[in-house]
Amino acid sequence: MRVLLTGHQGYLGTVMAPVLAAAGHEVVGLDAGLFADCVLGPPPADPAGHRVDLRDVTADHVAGVDAVIHLAALSNDPLGSLAPDLTYDINHHASVRLARLARHAGVRRFLYASTCSVYGAAGGDGLVTEDAPLRPVTPYAESKVRVEDDLHALADDDFTPVYMRNATAFGYSPRLRADIVLNNLVGHALLSGEVLVLSDGTPWRPLVHAADIARAFTAALAAPREAVHDRAFNIGSETNNVTVAEIAEQVAEAVSGAKVRITGENGADPRSYRVDFSRFRAAIPGFDCEWTVKQGALELADSYRKFGLTPEDFERRFTRLAVLRTASDAGSVDDTLRWRR
């Protein structure tokens, strides 16, 4: 297929593009480029693509495309809380507009990167399935719920939206993010000798490696229509349902000499949930995630050492909020996070 991959210069997109290409697809990128320079290690070989803000996409960008994989977004809770109006403008309205343009252009499959954060304060001891009530507690998660609802309204015999509710990502990417839990804890441990947890460590988190997300999207792209049409799928593995305290212990094992310190100063995080991932395995026979949290922690520690992660990079270049603040302070982007011309 000819696949439009939005967010191809982001953390997940940089991992996903070569996986799609290896599966035989022609990948066309689309990205505003806000995080294109967040590179740790050798610069990635990006596919040809469009340098355009998601809000400025036109029909020309989706012409001749067979499928869209939509990753582009303001991509974490602190960013969403900083500018909730922008979060809804980009993550919700621009995403639905892209889907409408794609549908009108004859695109047959639209894979949407949603999140397990839509379950929010799920509570309870059971595993959360895709049929569970959605209780988003942040603008980021709320925007994902709204897009899923609007894509459902667009589904028809010729347009197949699929809602890929990814667990919290981890793992090395040539375009690194240090502001997601495992990546952050490994970096802090390596640079300071301490695995610092500011919550009380009790919340449950489902985790999934970036490479497993890429494999899941590639599988969903090729799946029979009836297996995925207008369906939501949790993406991850029950093995990687872990508490924050357990994540910290895995990090301490991966970074020799690091000590766990749980301060509890931020209190108990209301976002706590364990997730059932069996629906996707049933829809895609033979698929399963390959990476465990422990393997990911070891991979990250090795990559950070190999490519010389520094405290400055860790705090500024690989933290989304810091990157945007730096660009704003420098006058490179305006108040709407568009590049100044």
Secondary structure as UniProt FT lines:
FT   STRAND          2..6
FT   TURN            7..9
FT   HELIX           11..22
FT   TURN            23..24
FT   STRAND          26..31
FT   TURN            34..37
FT   STRAND          49..51
FT   HELIX           54..56
FT   HELIX           59..62
FT   TURN            63..64
FT   STRAND          67..70
FT   HELIX           77..82
FT   HELIX           84..87
FT   HELIX           88..94
FT   HELIX           95..104
FT   TURN            105..106
FT   STRAND          109..115
FT   HELIX           116..119
FT   TURN            130..131
FT   HELIX           139..154
FT   TURN            157..158
FT   STRAND          159..166
FT   STRAND          168..170
FT   HELIX           181..192
FT   STRAND          194..197
FT   STRAND          204..209
FT   HELIX           210..222
FT   HELIX           225..228
FT   TURN            229..230
FT   STRAND          231..235
FT   HELIX           238..240
FT   STRAND          241..243
FT   HELIX           244..254
FT   TURN            256..257
FT   STRAND          259..262
FT   TURN            265..266
FT   HELIX           278..283
FT   TURN            285..286
FT   HELIX           293..306
FT   TURN            307..308
FT   HELIX           311..312
FT   HELIX           313..317
FT   HELIX           320..329
FT   TURN            330..331
FT   TURN            335..336
//
